[in-house]
């Protein structure tokens, strides 16, 4: 049975059963995941899933139901299930179906060349990556994982008021994690690539990044437990933003689960801080032309020049606040109820480079290191000139590496001889500080209501404007809202983090120099 006939039958049956407003949402998803170990396929999974959900207003209540069977006998099941669901709904807030309207921007997020990349080619790629990683340096002891995942998804929404929209997207993700050891010390490093261009996945580059990342943590030292100026490397900053992205949800604000109640139109960060949600980001993992209610997607300034411009709304939350939806209705799958989440959310890079960034970092970090109160005079200069679009979006989505190694006859070079990391311009002028390159414990160590966090971290000790050594396992503690107000310099090395389980949205950030965070070394 074709989808169009199925939708028509659902609307007819729904009307006969007493539903007024009705909507059918569908997804078709094809995925492939494979991992290798010691040159052999270690895990393999391929899946094709099609699902349909039905929402409808029955006696003033919204009912939900879903099925994976697009067949005549599923029509009655959907209608009966949604009617039963509506009868037990206790939510007194009014809910409805979006009738359509507004302007839908045309965009194509589907890379058709990926369809021609065979499974055999994908497997061969990760075999090459693993082989390169094992051969790069004698200190490589093992491979934690080497995997590839490809995903293509088509989704569509239609209703009995005439709305009919669809879009599609796809990508390939490569993951590599390696283990190195020397003198009884064992460290891990990783590299991740998300792309729509298979040709950009270079085995030697990916292997060198992961191995270099792992080797850079050998020789870790203790440092004093205290507050330091901290550079949050781009992907660490993105992970922190992703963890606290729910604070921008209007639904959470209305439920008292965010500190942003009544903050729209007020300063929530330093001047020059811009947080953008862009559903049309080229290569974005959550790019889309409409949200889960069919509302037109649009680029939004969430924070502009430090001031909160808007919360993220679906229609239900917008009605409650007397505003329009921002197009952020979200479903993690066709099975789920409608919630709120960003699409491609990122802190806009400052556009600083070279000497200008170094001077700004020096002026800001010196004051932070001295522990002085008040505003850092150089902030405005450090974050100036951020208007306009991100010119290098496509390159940013490809991902930035960590401290990348250089291959030589004796293996990868030592830390001090490696190329400058992307956050290097922010180091200048820091008398003593910490670079945070990775965060863990994001599920349990962060409170999105209060903004407080205490997270396990990896990174480096900085002295006299240069990275000196890795640091033993650290705990970094602070408050997300205070971090936004304590940014000294915003870098220009925008990178995105792969969404972790339970954290919707594709979130990115450049590296950030923070005035001070509490560091405790285990």
DOPAMI-276736 format. One record per residue (C-alpha): residue number from 1; x, y, z. Coordinates in Angstrom, 2 decimals. Layout:
% residues N
[atom NUM,[X,Y,Z]]
...
% end
This chain:
% residues 522
[atom 1,[0.00,0.00,0.00]]
[atom 2,[1.47,3.35,-0.96]]
[atom 3,[1.83,6.07,1.64]]
[atom 4,[-0.52,8.56,-0.03]]
[atom 5,[-3.40,6.06,-0.13]]
[atom 6,[-2.73,5.13,3.48]]
[atom 7,[-2.83,8.77,4.58]]
[atom 8,[-6.10,9.38,2.72]]
[atom 9,[-7.72,6.35,4.36]]
[atom 10,[-6.55,7.48,7.81]]
[atom 11,[-8.13,10.92,7.36]]
[atom 12,[-11.44,9.43,6.16]]
[atom 13,[-11.58,6.92,9.01]]
[atom 14,[-10.55,9.56,11.53]]
[atom 15,[-13.32,11.92,10.46]]
[atom 16,[-15.88,9.13,10.70]]
[atom 17,[-14.65,8.34,14.23]]
[atom 18,[-15.11,11.94,15.39]]
[atom 19,[-11.62,13.41,14.98]]
[atom 20,[-11.57,17.01,13.78]]
[atom 21,[-7.94,18.07,13.23]]
[atom 22,[-5.66,15.22,12.02]]
[atom 23,[-2.02,14.76,11.09]]
[atom 24,[0.07,11.92,9.69]]
[atom 25,[3.86,12.01,10.17]]
[atom 26,[6.14,9.43,8.56]]
[atom 27,[9.82,8.47,8.60]]
[atom 28,[11.84,6.17,6.40]]
[atom 29,[15.30,5.44,7.75]]
[atom 30,[18.12,3.32,6.39]]
[atom 31,[21.19,2.76,8.52]]
[atom 32,[24.37,0.75,8.40]]
[atom 33,[26.95,0.34,11.16]]
[atom 34,[30.12,-1.72,11.08]]
[atom 35,[33.16,-2.04,13.34]]
[atom 36,[36.46,-3.81,12.76]]
[atom 37,[39.11,-5.24,15.06]]
[atom 38,[42.50,-6.53,13.98]]
[atom 39,[41.49,-6.30,10.35]]
[atom 40,[38.30,-8.32,10.72]]
[atom 41,[34.66,-7.29,10.87]]
[atom 42,[33.76,-7.24,14.57]]
[atom 43,[30.19,-5.91,14.40]]
[atom 44,[27.70,-5.41,11.59]]
[atom 45,[24.18,-4.04,11.55]]
[atom 46,[21.95,-2.91,8.71]]
[atom 47,[18.37,-1.73,9.15]]
[atom 48,[15.55,-0.22,7.13]]
[atom 49,[12.69,1.16,9.21]]
[atom 50,[9.49,2.84,8.11]]
[atom 51,[7.09,4.24,10.65]]
[atom 52,[3.96,6.37,10.75]]
[atom 53,[2.43,8.33,13.60]]
[atom 54,[-1.04,9.81,13.81]]
[atom 55,[-2.11,12.82,15.88]]
[atom 56,[-5.65,14.01,16.07]]
[atom 57,[-8.00,16.16,18.15]]
[atom 58,[-10.85,14.10,19.62]]
[atom 59,[-13.40,15.82,21.84]]
[atom 60,[-10.94,18.64,22.47]]
[atom 61,[-8.02,16.39,23.44]]
[atom 62,[-4.98,15.40,21.40]]
[atom 63,[-4.59,11.67,20.80]]
[atom 64,[-1.46,9.86,19.57]]
[atom 65,[-0.73,6.50,17.96]]
[atom 66,[1.95,4.97,15.74]]
[atom 67,[2.63,1.91,13.63]]
[atom 68,[5.34,0.41,11.45]]
[atom 69,[2.78,-1.24,9.15]]
[atom 70,[1.54,0.83,6.23]]
[atom 71,[-1.38,-1.45,5.43]]
[atom 72,[-5.22,-1.25,5.39]]
[atom 73,[-5.55,-3.10,8.70]]
[atom 74,[-3.35,-0.47,10.41]]
[atom 75,[-5.83,2.33,9.69]]
[atom 76,[-8.40,1.18,12.23]]
[atom 77,[-5.68,0.44,14.77]]
[atom 78,[-4.28,3.98,14.55]]
[atom 79,[-7.69,5.63,14.91]]
[atom 80,[-8.81,3.45,17.82]]
[atom 81,[-5.49,3.81,19.66]]
[atom 82,[-5.42,7.59,19.23]]
[atom 83,[-9.03,7.88,20.42]]
[atom 84,[-8.27,5.79,23.52]]
[atom 85,[-5.13,7.85,24.15]]
[atom 86,[-7.08,11.14,23.89]]
[atom 87,[-9.63,9.92,26.42]]
[atom 88,[-7.01,9.51,29.16]]
[atom 89,[-5.01,12.67,28.50]]
[atom 90,[-4.89,14.76,31.67]]
[atom 91,[-3.12,17.81,30.21]]
[atom 92,[-5.43,20.82,30.40]]
[atom 93,[-3.30,22.93,28.05]]
[atom 94,[-4.86,23.41,24.65]]
[atom 95,[-3.19,21.60,21.78]]
[atom 96,[-3.94,21.61,18.08]]
[atom 97,[-2.66,20.66,14.63]]
[atom 98,[-0.75,23.26,12.62]]
[atom 99,[-2.94,24.07,9.60]]
[atom 100,[-0.03,25.30,7.51]]
[atom 101,[1.10,28.72,6.44]]
[atom 102,[4.25,30.76,6.33]]
[atom 103,[7.13,30.51,3.89]]
[atom 104,[9.05,27.26,3.49]]
[atom 105,[12.62,27.76,2.33]]
[atom 106,[13.79,25.40,-0.36]]
[atom 107,[16.87,23.39,0.61]]
[atom 108,[18.45,20.06,-0.29]]
[atom 109,[20.22,18.26,2.54]]
[atom 110,[20.62,14.92,0.74]]
[atom 111,[24.01,14.03,-0.79]]
[atom 112,[23.13,11.65,-3.58]]
[atom 113,[26.75,10.65,-4.14]]
[atom 114,[26.63,8.84,-0.79]]
[atom 115,[24.10,6.42,-2.26]]
[atom 116,[26.80,5.12,-4.59]]
[atom 117,[29.24,4.32,-1.76]]
[atom 118,[29.08,0.57,-1.31]]
[atom 119,[29.12,-1.26,2.02]]
[atom 120,[32.32,-2.93,0.86]]
[atom 121,[33.97,0.48,0.37]]
[atom 122,[32.90,1.59,3.84]]
[atom 123,[34.30,-1.55,5.45]]
[atom 124,[37.56,-1.25,3.53]]
[atom 125,[37.91,2.36,4.72]]
[atom 126,[37.75,1.49,8.42]]
[atom 127,[40.09,-1.47,7.89]]
[atom 128,[42.62,0.96,6.42]]
[atom 129,[42.09,3.40,9.28]]
[atom 130,[42.68,0.71,11.87]]
[atom 131,[45.78,-0.61,10.07]]
[atom 132,[47.27,2.89,9.87]]
[atom 133,[46.54,3.57,13.53]]
[atom 134,[48.24,0.35,14.65]]
[atom 135,[51.32,1.05,12.54]]
[atom 136,[51.86,4.72,13.38]]
[atom 137,[53.71,4.37,16.66]]
[atom 138,[55.18,1.56,18.74]]
[atom 139,[53.31,2.90,21.78]]
[atom 140,[49.93,2.05,20.25]]
[atom 141,[48.71,-0.91,22.30]]
[atom 142,[45.18,-1.47,21.06]]
[atom 143,[42.13,-0.11,19.29]]
[atom 144,[39.11,0.55,21.48]]
[atom 145,[36.86,0.82,18.48]]
[atom 146,[37.04,1.61,14.78]]
[atom 147,[33.62,1.98,13.25]]
[atom 148,[31.61,3.57,10.48]]
[atom 149,[27.95,4.48,10.46]]
[atom 150,[25.87,5.68,7.54]]
[atom 151,[22.37,7.06,7.86]]
[atom 152,[19.76,8.32,5.44]]
[atom 153,[16.37,9.56,6.55]]
[atom 154,[13.29,10.84,4.77]]
[atom 155,[10.42,12.34,6.71]]
[atom 156,[7.14,13.92,5.82]]
[atom 157,[4.08,15.46,7.41]]
[atom 158,[0.57,16.06,6.07]]
[atom 159,[-2.77,16.92,7.62]]
[atom 160,[-6.43,17.25,6.74]]
[atom 161,[-6.05,21.02,6.39]]
[atom 162,[-3.83,20.62,3.33]]
[atom 163,[-0.32,20.80,4.79]]
[atom 164,[2.10,18.49,2.93]]
[atom 165,[5.86,18.81,3.49]]
[atom 166,[8.82,16.45,3.24]]
[atom 167,[12.62,16.54,3.35]]
[atom 168,[15.56,14.14,3.52]]
[atom 169,[19.14,14.09,4.78]]
[atom 170,[22.05,11.68,5.02]]
[atom 171,[25.61,11.43,6.33]]
[atom 172,[28.46,9.10,7.17]]
[atom 173,[30.24,9.08,10.53]]
[atom 174,[33.60,7.48,11.30]]
[atom 175,[34.76,6.80,14.87]]
[atom 176,[38.25,5.79,15.97]]
[atom 177,[39.54,5.34,19.53]]
[atom 178,[43.07,4.12,20.26]]
[atom 179,[45.00,3.06,23.35]]
[atom 180,[48.66,4.01,23.87]]
[atom 181,[51.00,3.11,26.70]]
[atom 182,[54.47,4.07,27.88]]
[atom 183,[56.27,3.55,31.18]]
[atom 184,[53.24,2.03,32.86]]
[atom 185,[50.99,4.91,31.80]]
[atom 186,[48.01,4.20,29.52]]
[atom 187,[46.02,6.84,27.65]]
[atom 188,[43.31,6.94,24.99]]
[atom 189,[42.66,9.26,22.08]]
[atom 190,[39.99,9.55,19.44]]
[atom 191,[38.95,11.04,16.13]]
[atom 192,[35.46,11.49,14.73]]
[atom 193,[34.40,12.59,11.28]]
[atom 194,[30.87,13.44,10.11]]
[atom 195,[30.55,14.15,6.42]]
[atom 196,[28.42,13.98,3.30]]
[atom 197,[31.50,13.55,1.11]]
[atom 198,[33.05,10.10,1.37]]
[atom 199,[36.16,11.27,-0.48]]
[atom 200,[37.11,13.54,2.44]]
[atom 201,[37.61,10.55,4.76]]
[atom 202,[41.39,10.07,4.63]]
[atom 203,[42.58,7.00,6.61]]
[atom 204,[46.04,8.42,7.33]]
[atom 205,[44.66,11.72,8.65]]
[atom 206,[42.04,10.10,10.87]]
[atom 207,[44.54,7.60,12.28]]
[atom 208,[47.17,10.29,12.91]]
[atom 209,[44.66,12.48,14.71]]
[atom 210,[43.51,9.73,17.08]]
[atom 211,[47.00,8.41,17.82]]
[atom 212,[48.41,11.91,18.22]]
[atom 213,[45.56,12.76,20.57]]
[atom 214,[46.32,9.72,22.74]]
[atom 215,[50.08,10.31,22.80]]
[atom 216,[49.61,13.93,23.80]]
[atom 217,[48.25,12.79,27.17]]
[atom 218,[51.31,10.70,28.08]]
[atom 219,[53.51,12.19,30.79]]
[atom 220,[50.62,13.70,32.73]]
[atom 221,[51.41,15.66,35.88]]
[atom 222,[49.66,16.95,38.97]]
[atom 223,[48.75,20.61,39.32]]
[atom 224,[47.47,22.57,42.29]]
[atom 225,[43.75,22.41,43.01]]
[atom 226,[42.41,25.92,42.50]]
[atom 227,[40.60,28.21,40.08]]
[atom 228,[42.39,28.74,36.76]]
[atom 229,[41.72,30.62,33.55]]
[atom 230,[40.41,27.82,31.34]]
[atom 231,[40.35,27.32,27.59]]
[atom 232,[37.45,25.08,26.64]]
[atom 233,[38.58,23.48,23.37]]
[atom 234,[35.92,23.75,20.67]]
[atom 235,[34.48,20.26,21.01]]
[atom 236,[34.54,20.42,24.82]]
[atom 237,[32.75,23.78,24.69]]
[atom 238,[30.24,22.28,22.26]]
[atom 239,[29.63,19.32,24.58]]
[atom 240,[28.96,21.69,27.48]]
[atom 241,[26.55,23.76,25.36]]
[atom 242,[24.80,20.59,24.22]]
[atom 243,[24.36,19.46,27.81]]
[atom 244,[22.70,22.73,28.76]]
[atom 245,[20.82,23.37,25.49]]
[atom 246,[17.51,22.36,27.18]]
[atom 247,[17.65,25.58,29.24]]
[atom 248,[16.61,27.46,26.08]]
[atom 249,[13.41,25.39,25.75]]
[atom 250,[10.29,27.44,26.49]]
[atom 251,[8.63,24.28,27.80]]
[atom 252,[11.37,23.84,30.41]]
[atom 253,[11.19,27.51,31.35]]
[atom 254,[7.42,27.23,31.81]]
[atom 255,[7.92,24.19,34.05]]
[atom 256,[10.49,25.98,36.20]]
[atom 257,[13.31,23.80,34.88]]
[atom 258,[15.46,26.65,33.56]]
[atom 259,[16.96,29.84,34.98]]
[atom 260,[15.91,31.82,31.90]]
[atom 261,[12.37,32.71,33.00]]
[atom 262,[11.82,36.41,32.33]]
[atom 263,[15.30,36.78,30.78]]
[atom 264,[14.31,37.45,27.14]]
[atom 265,[15.61,40.90,26.26]]
[atom 266,[18.22,40.88,29.02]]
[atom 267,[21.93,40.07,29.07]]
[atom 268,[22.76,36.40,29.70]]
[atom 269,[26.33,36.51,28.43]]
[atom 270,[29.23,38.79,27.61]]
[atom 271,[28.87,41.43,24.90]]
[atom 272,[29.67,39.83,21.55]]
[atom 273,[28.38,36.36,22.48]]
[atom 274,[26.11,35.12,19.70]]
[atom 275,[24.30,31.77,19.85]]
[atom 276,[22.57,30.80,16.63]]
[atom 277,[20.21,27.99,15.65]]
[atom 278,[20.45,27.34,11.92]]
[atom 279,[18.30,24.56,10.41]]
[atom 280,[19.87,25.23,7.00]]
[atom 281,[23.47,24.64,8.05]]
[atom 282,[25.17,22.81,5.15]]
[atom 283,[26.11,19.33,6.34]]
[atom 284,[24.32,19.82,9.65]]
[atom 285,[23.14,16.55,11.19]]
[atom 286,[19.78,18.16,12.08]]
[atom 287,[19.25,20.37,9.04]]
[atom 288,[15.57,20.59,8.06]]
[atom 289,[12.98,22.72,6.27]]
[atom 290,[10.20,22.19,8.82]]
[atom 291,[9.84,21.04,12.41]]
[atom 292,[7.94,18.08,13.85]]
[atom 293,[4.65,20.00,13.68]]
[atom 294,[5.19,21.08,10.09]]
[atom 295,[6.04,24.66,11.06]]
[atom 296,[8.52,26.36,8.66]]
[atom 297,[12.13,26.23,9.84]]
[atom 298,[14.10,29.47,10.07]]
[atom 299,[17.50,30.62,11.25]]
[atom 300,[17.18,32.19,14.69]]
[atom 301,[19.44,34.36,16.83]]
[atom 302,[18.99,32.87,20.30]]
[atom 303,[21.56,35.09,21.98]]
[atom 304,[22.78,38.21,20.18]]
[atom 305,[25.58,40.38,21.51]]
[atom 306,[25.08,38.72,24.90]]
[atom 307,[21.33,39.36,25.05]]
[atom 308,[18.73,36.56,25.03]]
[atom 309,[16.55,37.15,21.96]]
[atom 310,[14.11,34.26,22.20]]
[atom 311,[13.43,30.88,23.74]]
[atom 312,[12.81,27.81,21.58]]
[atom 313,[9.10,27.21,21.01]]
[atom 314,[6.77,24.62,19.60]]
[atom 315,[3.14,25.63,19.04]]
[atom 316,[1.86,24.51,22.43]]
[atom 317,[4.53,26.39,24.40]]
[atom 318,[4.16,29.43,22.13]]
[atom 319,[0.40,29.59,22.73]]
[atom 320,[1.03,29.51,26.46]]
[atom 321,[3.37,32.55,26.23]]
[atom 322,[1.28,34.37,23.65]]
[atom 323,[3.99,34.26,20.96]]
[atom 324,[4.56,32.45,17.67]]
[atom 325,[6.36,29.13,17.35]]
[atom 326,[10.03,29.39,16.48]]
[atom 327,[9.88,26.11,14.54]]
[atom 328,[11.54,23.96,17.20]]
[atom 329,[8.97,21.19,17.66]]
[atom 330,[10.95,17.96,17.89]]
[atom 331,[10.46,14.19,17.79]]
[atom 332,[13.41,11.87,18.27]]
[atom 333,[11.40,9.35,16.26]]
[atom 334,[7.95,8.95,14.73]]
[atom 335,[6.99,7.06,17.93]]
[atom 336,[7.47,10.02,20.27]]
[atom 337,[5.28,12.87,21.41]]
[atom 338,[6.16,16.39,20.30]]
[atom 339,[8.72,18.20,22.44]]
[atom 340,[11.21,21.03,21.87]]
[atom 341,[14.84,20.89,20.73]]
[atom 342,[17.28,22.92,18.62]]
[atom 343,[18.32,21.97,15.10]]
[atom 344,[21.95,23.01,14.49]]
[atom 345,[22.84,25.19,17.48]]
[atom 346,[26.22,26.88,17.77]]
[atom 347,[28.16,29.72,19.31]]
[atom 348,[29.18,31.98,16.47]]
[atom 349,[32.97,32.20,16.06]]
[atom 350,[34.58,35.56,16.63]]
[atom 351,[36.42,35.61,13.32]]
[atom 352,[39.68,36.44,15.08]]
[atom 353,[42.96,35.11,13.75]]
[atom 354,[46.67,35.51,14.21]]
[atom 355,[48.02,38.52,16.09]]
[atom 356,[44.61,40.10,16.73]]
[atom 357,[43.36,37.02,18.57]]
[atom 358,[46.65,36.67,20.41]]
[atom 359,[46.54,40.27,21.61]]
[atom 360,[42.95,39.92,22.78]]
[atom 361,[43.74,36.66,24.58]]
[atom 362,[46.78,38.19,26.22]]
[atom 363,[44.89,41.20,27.52]]
[atom 364,[41.98,39.11,28.81]]
[atom 365,[43.85,36.13,30.21]]
[atom 366,[46.39,38.17,32.10]]
[atom 367,[43.62,39.82,34.08]]
[atom 368,[41.92,36.46,34.64]]
[atom 369,[45.14,34.87,35.87]]
[atom 370,[45.61,37.68,38.36]]
[atom 371,[42.19,36.85,39.79]]
[atom 372,[40.95,40.44,39.58]]
[atom 373,[37.21,41.18,39.86]]
[atom 374,[35.22,43.32,37.47]]
[atom 375,[35.03,43.21,33.72]]
[atom 376,[37.94,42.37,31.51]]
[atom 377,[38.62,45.48,29.43]]
[atom 378,[39.60,43.55,26.35]]
[atom 379,[36.34,41.63,26.03]]
[atom 380,[34.72,43.96,23.55]]
[atom 381,[37.76,43.88,21.30]]
[atom 382,[38.07,40.13,21.72]]
[atom 383,[34.58,39.42,20.50]]
[atom 384,[34.09,42.27,18.04]]
[atom 385,[33.15,41.83,14.42]]
[atom 386,[30.92,38.77,14.75]]
[atom 387,[28.12,39.81,12.43]]
[atom 388,[27.15,37.93,9.31]]
[atom 389,[27.14,34.26,8.42]]
[atom 390,[29.75,31.64,9.19]]
[atom 391,[31.73,31.54,5.97]]
[atom 392,[33.37,28.19,6.59]]
[atom 393,[30.33,26.21,7.68]]
[atom 394,[31.00,23.20,5.51]]
[atom 395,[34.58,22.96,6.73]]
[atom 396,[33.43,23.38,10.31]]
[atom 397,[31.06,20.45,10.04]]
[atom 398,[33.93,18.27,8.87]]
[atom 399,[35.35,18.64,12.36]]
[atom 400,[38.51,19.92,13.93]]
[atom 401,[41.15,17.64,15.35]]
[atom 402,[42.86,17.77,18.71]]
[atom 403,[46.62,17.98,19.09]]
[atom 404,[47.42,16.26,15.83]]
[atom 405,[50.52,14.13,15.48]]
[atom 406,[53.15,14.22,12.74]]
[atom 407,[54.31,10.91,11.33]]
[atom 408,[58.04,10.27,11.21]]
[atom 409,[60.37,7.29,11.11]]
[atom 410,[60.28,6.99,14.89]]
[atom 411,[56.49,7.34,15.03]]
[atom 412,[54.54,10.40,16.06]]
[atom 413,[56.43,13.41,17.28]]
[atom 414,[56.44,14.60,20.87]]
[atom 415,[53.86,17.06,22.17]]
[atom 416,[56.05,20.12,21.85]]
[atom 417,[56.81,19.44,18.18]]
[atom 418,[53.26,18.97,17.01]]
[atom 419,[51.44,21.59,14.92]]
[atom 420,[49.59,24.29,16.81]]
[atom 421,[46.14,23.21,17.99]]
[atom 422,[43.12,25.24,16.80]]
[atom 423,[42.89,27.03,20.15]]
[atom 424,[46.53,28.24,20.00]]
[atom 425,[45.64,31.96,19.54]]
[atom 426,[43.87,31.90,22.91]]
[atom 427,[47.01,30.79,24.78]]
[atom 428,[48.93,34.02,24.48]]
[atom 429,[49.21,35.96,27.72]]
[atom 430,[48.00,33.17,30.03]]
[atom 431,[50.52,33.12,32.89]]
[atom 432,[49.02,29.93,34.30]]
[atom 433,[45.94,28.10,33.12]]
[atom 434,[44.28,24.92,31.92]]
[atom 435,[43.08,23.70,28.53]]
[atom 436,[40.08,21.37,28.73]]
[atom 437,[40.05,19.08,25.68]]
[atom 438,[37.38,16.59,26.73]]
[atom 439,[34.51,16.22,29.18]]
[atom 440,[32.77,13.14,30.54]]
[atom 441,[30.03,12.45,33.04]]
[atom 442,[27.75,14.87,31.20]]
[atom 443,[24.63,12.87,32.10]]
[atom 444,[25.21,12.73,35.85]]
[atom 445,[27.51,15.66,36.55]]
[atom 446,[25.39,18.52,35.23]]
[atom 447,[22.20,20.10,36.59]]
[atom 448,[20.38,21.86,33.78]]
[atom 449,[18.02,23.57,36.22]]
[atom 450,[20.63,25.32,38.35]]
[atom 451,[23.34,25.37,35.67]]
[atom 452,[25.87,23.78,38.03]]
[atom 453,[28.30,21.19,36.69]]
[atom 454,[31.13,19.05,38.04]]
[atom 455,[32.63,16.99,35.24]]
[atom 456,[35.57,14.70,34.66]]
[atom 457,[37.94,16.34,32.21]]
[atom 458,[41.10,15.77,30.21]]
[atom 459,[43.49,18.47,29.15]]
[atom 460,[46.74,20.35,29.53]]
[atom 461,[48.56,22.71,31.87]]
[atom 462,[49.45,26.11,30.42]]
[atom 463,[52.28,28.34,31.63]]
[atom 464,[53.69,31.52,30.08]]
[atom 465,[51.35,31.30,27.10]]
[atom 466,[52.25,27.75,26.08]]
[atom 467,[51.02,24.21,26.73]]
[atom 468,[53.52,22.58,29.09]]
[atom 469,[52.17,19.11,29.79]]
[atom 470,[49.04,17.00,30.05]]
[atom 471,[47.32,16.90,33.42]]
[atom 472,[46.15,13.85,35.34]]
[atom 473,[42.43,13.21,35.42]]
[atom 474,[40.73,16.45,36.44]]
[atom 475,[37.35,17.56,37.67]]
[atom 476,[36.17,20.92,36.37]]
[atom 477,[33.37,22.64,38.26]]
[atom 478,[31.36,25.76,37.56]]
[atom 479,[28.01,27.09,36.45]]
[atom 480,[26.87,27.25,32.83]]
[atom 481,[25.16,30.63,33.17]]
[atom 482,[28.26,32.07,34.84]]
[atom 483,[30.42,30.64,32.05]]
[atom 484,[28.40,32.60,29.47]]
[atom 485,[29.10,35.75,31.48]]
[atom 486,[32.78,34.94,32.03]]
[atom 487,[33.96,34.46,28.45]]
[atom 488,[37.11,36.46,27.83]]
[atom 489,[37.82,35.46,24.24]]
[atom 490,[35.80,33.60,21.61]]
[atom 491,[37.93,31.70,19.12]]
[atom 492,[37.38,31.19,15.41]]
[atom 493,[37.70,27.38,15.29]]
[atom 494,[34.04,26.33,15.12]]
[atom 495,[33.50,22.60,15.57]]
[atom 496,[30.48,20.41,16.20]]
[atom 497,[30.06,17.52,18.59]]
[atom 498,[28.25,14.32,17.65]]
[atom 499,[25.00,14.20,19.64]]
[atom 500,[25.17,11.85,22.61]]
[atom 501,[22.27,9.69,23.74]]
[atom 502,[19.37,11.76,25.04]]
[atom 503,[20.80,15.07,23.80]]
[atom 504,[18.91,16.17,20.66]]
[atom 505,[20.36,18.77,18.37]]
[atom 506,[23.65,19.16,16.53]]
[atom 507,[25.68,21.57,18.66]]
[atom 508,[28.89,23.44,17.95]]
[atom 509,[31.25,26.01,19.40]]
[atom 510,[34.63,27.59,18.83]]
[atom 511,[37.18,27.37,21.62]]
[atom 512,[36.41,29.69,24.53]]
[atom 513,[38.71,31.33,27.07]]
[atom 514,[36.87,31.47,30.40]]
[atom 515,[37.97,33.85,33.17]]
[atom 516,[38.07,31.12,35.79]]
[atom 517,[36.81,27.63,36.66]]
[atom 518,[37.56,25.39,39.62]]
[atom 519,[40.01,22.57,38.80]]
[atom 520,[40.59,19.58,41.05]]
[atom 521,[43.12,16.92,40.08]]
[atom 522,[42.55,13.37,41.25]]
% end
